[in-house]
Amino acid sequence: MKKKKNENIEFLNYIYKNAEMGVIGIDDVITKVDDEKFIKLLKIQREEYKTCENEALNILKKYGQSNESVGTMAKVSSKVMAEMELLKDNSVNTVAKMMMEGTNKGIIEITEKINAYDSNDAEVVVLAGKLKATLEKNIDDLKKYL
C-alpha cells in the first residue's frame, strides 16, 4: 500500500507542478501583450491552471502531504526565455506560439504519466484527465491567434 500511496503523491505533485508551470508561463507573458481579447483568454487559462493546482493540493492534504513547487531554476528559465523571445517580437502570434509550445510539452508529459500510472485512486485519475483536457482545450483556443 505504501508504494501506491507514494505513487499517488508523486503523481499529484507532478500535476501540481504542471499546472503551476502553466500559471508561471502566463504570468511571464501576459503583461507583454496589448490585445485585450487575448489577455482575457490568458486570464481564463490561468484560472483553469489554478483550479488544477488547488485540486491537487486538496487531494495531497487528504494524504497528509503538502505540495512540491516548481524549482527556482525552472521559474527563472521560463522568465528569461520569455523575455528574450519577446524582445524580438511581442506580437500575439508569437506569444500564442510560445504558449502552445509549453502546453504541448505539458500534454506529452501528462499523457506519459497517465499511461504509466499504476494506482487506483479515482480522484487522482480524474484530476489528471481534467488537466490533460484543460491543456488540449488551451491549445485549441490558442490556435485562433496564430
C-alpha positions, 0 to 999 in steps of 0.5 A: 500500500505504501508504494501506491500511496507514494505513487499517488503523491508523486503523481499529484505533485507532478500535476501540481507542478504542471499546472503551476508551470502553466500559471508561471508561463502566463504570468511571464507573458501576459503583461507583454501583450496589448490585445485585450481579447487575448489577455482575457483568454490568458486570464481564463487559462490561468484560472483553469491552471489554478483550479488544477493546482488547488485540486491537487493540493486538496487531494495531497492534504487528504494524504497528509502531504503538502505540495512540491513547487516548481524549482527556482531554476525552472521559474527563472528559465521560463522568465528569461526565455520569455523575455528574450523571445519577446524582445524580438517580437511581442506580437500575439502570434508569437506569444500564442506560439510560445504558449502552445509550445509549453502546453504541448510539452505539458500534454506529452508529459501528462499523457506519459504519466497517465499511461504509466500510472499504476494506482487506483485512486479515482480522484487522482485519475480524474484530476489528471484527465481534467488537466490533460483536457484543460491543456488540449482545450488551451491549445485549441483556443490558442490556435485562433491567434496564430 
